[in-house]
């Protein structure tokens, strides 16, 4: 039984860095969108990189789906340990 618990704990330990890495990538994409929006107050519309902001927002959404999936896996594994 202890060996099975150790395996589950190992899987959790493998997933937690992935969760943190995804969170960082989401935050970076959202910062890029925020910077574009902040610049929109002083930048003419024809010079705004709206398409670039849309790409960052789309990537953040895709990463969020992967993040939530990873969180779900961690939660399921943690429930196995209870």
Secondary structure by P-SEA (a helix, b strand, c coil): caaaaaaaaaaaaaaaaaaaaaaaaaaaaaaaaaaaaaacccccccccaaaaaaaaaaaaaaaaaaaaaaaaaaaaaaaaac
